[in-house]
Amino acid sequence: MTETPQPKTSEPVPTVELVTELAPGDLDDLIDATDSAISDGGGFGWVRLPAREVLERYWRGVMTMPSRILFVGRMDGVICGTAQLITPQKNNEAQNFAVTMTTVFVAPWARGHGLARMMVEKMEEVARDEGYSAINLDVRESQDVAIKLYESMGYVHFGTHPFYARVDGKVIPGRYYYKVLDPSGLKERPEIDLV
Ligand SMILES: CC(C)(COP(=O)(O)OP(=O)(O)OC[C@H]1O[C@@H](n2cnc3c(N)ncnc32)[C@H](O)[C@@H]1OP(=O)(O)O)[C@@H](O)C(=O)NCCC(=O)NCCS
């Protein structure tokens, strides 16, 4: 008896990019992913799920803010993860060598395929290309996977805030990290245009 050929199942393909414009479908995917991140207990500081219009306003707002650089992770083209870099304000000359990494998340259905690591690598690459020498970040102490990821990528834990966040009436400590991308740039920022 001859075997019926089975359709090949291929592995989903994760990709990461810096986003300057959101296509309408992308905005929907981003909102869906945000929904699942918040429902899963760790998204953007929200504890309760906001209305869809609120999330839409949030993402439209991010796109208009010059101090925010948005990154998305896709699985087979569908947005399922995101992260942002916040650049220092123009007046903040004293800290103009450092960016802050924030709101890193991957929707539960897309986890474990390397997307978060790819997003962090991409953010480091962009930060370096833009002339920044250090990245700061903070994370709830309860986010074990994120902490393991950051520490495996060389982020240095320098302090813990005991009253960092309050979720469902429970106070959660938060960890603060930094990573130096270019030690020489800490002393003098190369003269290139800021984003
Ligand atoms: C943290 C988070 C972004 C990781 O996303 P992800 O795309 O699944 O991560 P990756 O697939 O890139 O995996 C990163 C590392 O974590 C490990 N990992 C992933 N899921 C894991 C799990 N459930 N348990 C243990 N380790 C895990 C991976 O093995 C990988 O390590 P490796 O590269 O050495 O093999 C995701 O779990 C998430 O969104 N969590 C909730 C929000 C959050 O914590 N955000 C960070 C706040 S700043």
The ligand as a MOL file (V3000), in Angstrom:
LIG
                    3D

  0  0  0     0  0            999 V3000
M  V30 BEGIN CTAB
M  V30 COUNTS 48 50 0 0 0
M  V30 BEGIN ATOM
M  V30 1 C 10.1430 37.4800 28.8750 0
M  V30 2 C 9.5690 37.2600 27.4940 0
M  V30 3 C 9.5850 38.5710 26.7340 0
M  V30 4 C 10.4180 36.2040 26.7510 0
M  V30 5 O 9.9220 36.0670 25.4190 0
M  V30 6 P 10.3160 34.8250 24.4570 0
M  V30 7 O 10.1920 35.2770 23.0450 0
M  V30 8 O 9.5470 33.6350 24.8550 0
M  V30 9 O 11.8400 34.6130 24.8400 0
M  V30 10 P 12.9240 33.8320 23.9690 0
M  V30 11 O 12.2330 32.7500 23.1940 0
M  V30 12 O 13.7540 34.8020 23.2300 0
M  V30 13 O 13.7570 33.1370 25.0960 0
M  V30 14 C 14.6730 33.8730 25.8760 0
M  V30 15 C 15.3540 32.9230 26.8290 0
M  V30 16 O 14.4440 32.5500 27.8690 0
M  V30 17 C 14.3050 31.1490 27.9200 0
M  V30 18 N 12.8930 30.8690 28.1240 0
M  V30 19 C 11.8760 31.2190 27.3220 0
M  V30 20 N 10.7090 30.8210 27.8880 0
M  V30 21 C 11.0440 30.2180 29.0570 0
M  V30 22 C 10.2870 29.6210 30.0990 0
M  V30 23 N 8.9490 29.5640 30.0500 0
M  V30 24 N 10.9550 29.1100 31.1590 0
M  V30 25 C 12.2960 29.1740 31.2340 0
M  V30 26 N 13.0690 29.7430 30.2780 0
M  V30 27 C 12.4420 30.2550 29.2030 0
M  V30 28 C 14.7150 30.6370 26.5800 0
M  V30 29 O 15.2300 29.3200 26.6760 0
M  V30 30 C 15.7570 31.6370 26.1560 0
M  V30 31 O 17.0190 31.2970 26.6440 0
M  V30 32 P 18.1630 30.8400 25.6110 0
M  V30 33 O 18.2140 31.8780 24.5170 0
M  V30 34 O 19.3770 30.8100 26.4640 0
M  V30 35 O 17.7240 29.5080 25.1150 0
M  V30 36 C 8.1110 36.7140 27.5740 0
M  V30 37 O 8.1080 35.5560 28.3920 0
M  V30 38 C 7.1380 37.7230 28.1400 0
M  V30 39 O 6.5760 38.5260 27.3870 0
M  V30 40 N 6.9170 37.6920 29.4550 0
M  V30 41 C 5.9910 38.6020 30.1350 0
M  V30 42 C 6.4420 40.0650 30.0530 0
M  V30 43 C 7.8240 40.3040 30.6020 0
M  V30 44 O 8.2710 39.6530 31.5360 0
M  V30 45 N 8.4790 41.2920 30.0040 0
M  V30 46 C 9.7470 41.7730 30.4530 0
M  V30 47 C 9.4970 42.9760 31.2870 0
M  V30 48 S 10.7230 44.1930 31.0620 0
M  V30 END ATOM
M  V30 BEGIN BOND
M  V30 1 1 1 2
M  V30 2 1 2 3
M  V30 3 1 2 4
M  V30 4 1 2 36
M  V30 5 1 4 5
M  V30 6 1 5 6
M  V30 7 2 6 7
M  V30 8 1 6 8
M  V30 9 1 6 9
M  V30 10 1 9 10
M  V30 11 2 10 11
M  V30 12 1 10 12
M  V30 13 1 10 13
M  V30 14 1 13 14
M  V30 15 1 14 15
M  V30 16 1 15 16
M  V30 17 1 15 30
M  V30 18 1 16 17
M  V30 19 1 17 18
M  V30 20 1 17 28
M  V30 21 1 18 19
M  V30 22 1 18 27
M  V30 23 2 19 20
M  V30 24 1 20 21
M  V30 25 1 21 22
M  V30 26 2 21 27
M  V30 27 1 22 23
M  V30 28 2 22 24
M  V30 29 1 24 25
M  V30 30 2 25 26
M  V30 31 1 26 27
M  V30 32 1 28 29
M  V30 33 1 28 30
M  V30 34 1 30 31
M  V30 35 1 31 32
M  V30 36 2 32 33
M  V30 37 1 32 34
M  V30 38 1 32 35
M  V30 39 1 36 37
M  V30 40 1 36 38
M  V30 41 2 38 39
M  V30 42 1 38 40
M  V30 43 1 40 41
M  V30 44 1 41 42
M  V30 45 1 42 43
M  V30 46 2 43 44
M  V30 47 1 43 45
M  V30 48 1 45 46
M  V30 49 1 46 47
M  V30 50 1 47 48
M  V30 END BOND
M  V30 END CTAB
M  END
